[in-house]
């Protein structure tokens, strides 16, 4: 079972207490964007086998949104951090790189 730590209230919550919110760090497009940009935003997702950055809501706890880095194949959690963070914190990137040699963060995802 997937267990994440809420960075706001510090609770270790299993997936039954959480609500998934999809891929994290997406570039959102507003009213002035092209149809192609908006289509990419709506339908194109990385869907990796391996490291993935996701949005989660502590639905049956503090109710706040946060971000998590985890492996989609093993459910290993590399860390969680506040939703207002525009990029994964350096310590989480270092943790992932230490466990997965050759892996690197692509800021364009």
N, C-alpha and C positions, 0 to 999 in steps of 0.2 A: 504494500500500500504506500502511496506517495504521502510523505509528511514534509511540510514546509514550516519554517519559523516566520511568524509575522514580524517584520522589522519595527512595527509601531508598538504593539502590546507585548511582544516577546513570547507569545504563546506558540507552542509546538502543535500545529493543527494538522490532522490528517485530511485527506481529500474530501471527506464527507462534510467538513466544516467550511470548505472553500468553494468558490465559484470561479471557473476558468474564464479568462477574458481574451484569449487568443495571443497572437504573436506580439512581442514587445518591440519598442524602438522603430515603429513604422513611421514613415514620413506621411503626414496627412495633407490632403490638398483641399483648398477652399473653393469658393464660388468662381474665382478667376482662373481655375486650372483647366487644362485641356481635357477632352474626353478620354484620351489615352492615359493621361496621368491618373485620372479618377478611376478608370477601369483597372489599372495596375494596383491601385490602393485597395479596391474592393475585392479583387479576385486573385491576385498573384501573391503567393506566400512561399516562404523558403521551404517549409516542411522537411527539415533535415533529419537524417538518421544520425543521431549523435547529439552534440551540444545545441541547446535551443534556449532562447530567452522568451519568457512568457509573462503575461499579465494575470494576476490572481486577485480575488477579493475575499477577505476574511469574513464571509457572509454570516456565520454563526458566532462571531466574536466581535471585534471592534468595528467591523463593517468597512474598513479602509482597503483601497486598492494598493497592491505592491507588485514588484517584479521579481522573478525568480530565474536563475540559470540552472538548467538541469540537463541530464542526458535522456533522450527519448527512448533509448534501447534498454538502459539499465535502471532508470528512475533515480540514479544518483543525483543528489542535489548539491550544487557547488556553492550556493548562497542565495540570499534574498536581500532586497534593498528597496528603498522608497520609490514609489511610482513617479515622482517628480524628477528622478534622475534621467538625464538625457542619454547617457551611455553607461554601460556596466562599470562599477567601481574597479579600480586597479587591482585590489586584493582578490576579487573574484576572478578577474582575467588571469592573474598569476596562479591561482589555485587550479584553474582549468588547464592552463599551459603546462603546469607541473605534472598533472595526471594524464595529459594527452600531448605528448611531444609532437611538435610540428603544427599544432593547432594555432590559429590566429584569429583575432576579432576583426571582422570586416564592418566598418562603420556605415557602409552603404546598405546594410540589410534592413 
